[in-house]
């Protein structure tokens, strides 16, 4: 069951790793799980943008012979493009659509 505070806890965790988000691309089509994308700008210790899914880990993913897993996806890119958002969201929903 999804905790109502999970998105806030996840955002705080991401901020510890990547800093404050440059922008957030919200998922506008209602799907389960709901996947937003956090975009982090380059900074002194990295010269690329970081795009992170936020929402995959709200639901466990099952792999044959494995304990349920929770994960998010990360893209490192020269500049954020909506194409990357489309690809990440597509990939993020595959484990849930294909069980």
C-alpha positions as CSV (number, residue, x, y, z in Angstrom):
1,X,0.0,0.0,0.0
2,X,1.3,3.4,-0.9
3,X,2.2,5.8,1.9
4,X,0.8,9.3,1.5
5,X,4.1,10.6,2.5
6,X,6.2,8.5,0.1
7,X,6.4,11.2,-2.6
8,X,7.6,13.8,-0.1
9,X,10.2,11.4,1.5
10,X,11.4,10.5,-2.0
11,X,11.7,14.1,-3.1
12,X,13.8,14.8,0.1
13,X,16.0,11.8,-0.6
14,X,16.6,12.9,-4.2
15,X,17.4,16.5,-3.0
16,X,20.2,15.0,-0.8
17,X,21.7,13.3,-3.9
18,X,21.0,15.7,-6.7
19,X,20.2,19.1,-5.1
20,X,17.0,21.1,-5.7
21,X,15.1,20.1,-8.8
22,X,15.4,22.4,-11.8
23,X,11.9,21.4,-12.9
24,X,9.4,18.7,-12.4
25,X,7.5,17.2,-15.3
26,X,4.2,15.9,-13.8
27,X,2.4,13.0,-15.4
28,X,-0.9,14.3,-16.7
29,X,-2.5,11.1,-17.9
30,X,-3.8,9.2,-14.9
31,X,-1.9,5.9,-14.7
32,X,-0.9,3.6,-11.8
33,X,1.7,4.1,-10.6
34,X,1.7,7.8,-11.1
35,X,5.2,8.8,-12.5
36,X,6.5,12.3,-12.2
37,X,10.0,13.2,-13.5
38,X,12.4,15.3,-11.5
39,X,15.0,17.2,-13.6
40,X,18.2,18.4,-11.9
41,X,20.5,20.9,-13.5
42,X,24.3,20.5,-13.8
43,X,26.4,21.7,-10.8
44,X,30.1,21.8,-9.8
45,X,30.4,18.0,-9.3
46,X,28.6,17.0,-12.6
47,X,28.2,18.7,-15.9
48,X,25.0,17.0,-17.1
49,X,21.3,17.1,-16.3
50,X,19.9,14.3,-14.3
51,X,16.3,13.1,-14.9
52,X,14.8,10.8,-12.2
53,X,11.5,9.0,-12.2
54,X,9.4,9.4,-9.0
55,X,6.6,7.0,-8.4
56,X,7.8,3.6,-9.6
57,X,8.9,2.6,-6.1
58,X,5.4,3.2,-4.7
59,X,4.6,-0.3,-6.0
60,X,6.7,-3.4,-5.7
61,X,7.8,-5.1,-8.9
62,X,8.0,-8.9,-9.1
63,X,10.7,-10.8,-10.8
64,X,10.6,-14.6,-11.1
65,X,12.3,-16.2,-8.2
66,X,13.1,-12.8,-6.6
67,X,11.8,-10.9,-3.6
68,X,9.6,-7.9,-4.6
69,X,11.8,-5.0,-5.7
70,X,11.3,-1.2,-5.7
71,X,13.3,1.0,-8.1
72,X,13.4,4.3,-9.9
73,X,15.1,5.1,-13.2
74,X,17.7,7.8,-13.9
75,X,18.8,9.4,-17.2
76,X,21.9,11.5,-17.5
77,X,21.6,13.9,-20.4
78,X,23.3,16.9,-22.0
79,X,20.0,18.8,-21.9
80,X,16.5,17.8,-20.8
81,X,14.1,17.1,-23.7
82,X,10.5,16.0,-23.6
83,X,11.5,13.0,-25.7
84,X,13.5,11.7,-22.7
85,X,10.4,12.2,-20.5
86,X,8.4,10.1,-22.9
87,X,11.0,7.3,-22.9
88,X,11.4,7.3,-19.2
89,X,7.7,7.2,-18.5
90,X,7.2,4.4,-21.1
91,X,10.0,2.4,-19.4
92,X,8.8,3.1,-15.9
93,X,5.3,1.6,-16.7
94,X,6.5,-1.6,-18.3
95,X,7.0,-3.6,-15.1
96,X,3.5,-2.8,-14.0
97,X,1.8,-3.3,-17.3
98,X,3.5,-6.6,-17.9
99,X,3.4,-7.8,-14.3
